[in-house]
Amino acid sequence: MSQEVSFSNKRPAVSGGHSVHPEHLAIEELDRKLIVALERDCRRSNRELAVELRVSPSTVITHVKNLEAAGLVKGYAAILDHQKLGYELTAVVEVIVSKGKLLEMEREIAKVPGVCAVYDVTGATDGIVIGKFRDREELSRFAKSLLAMPFVERTNTHIVLTTVKEDFRLPP
């Protein structure tokens, strides 16, 4: 098992002859296992991770620092139950923006409290916004604030009735 982390901007072609996006980093198997372990529980000590991965704690420390430096690990966060925190509503909002102003609008929308995700998408709409709100009044203020933004032409808001799955961790 290699003790060295090697990140590169070049990866071999995947099956079917399609090449992998050049911004994707090639990582070794130990790093993949470490990422899975951190996604499962990032509160574990380096020693506990080392025992699970059968490497030394110093190897774990080095690899975690390299994953952070490469931007693969952006931070560490708890998985919260938003409903128990009082956020009763989840909204998925389609946004149509005037031509040429999409990125500016998405950056502004991303700053609004309650916004969890902003996506630039293909299709009939320009962007998708996911937000969490305490009640209908808060959602109403949000929807009206979107429409008051310059260059927002139209929105279409969907209220989530049941959350079947909401987990952005990658599978092992």
Secondary structure, 3 states (H helix, E strand, C coil): CCCCCCCECCCCCCCCCCCCCCCCCECCHHHHHHHHHHHHCCCCCHHHHHHHHCCCHHHHHHHHHHHHHCCCCCCCCCCCCCCCCCCCEEEEEEEEECCCCHHHHHHHHHCCCCEEEEEECCCCCCEEEEEEECCHHHHHHHHHHHHHCCCEEEEEEEECCCCCCCCCCCCC
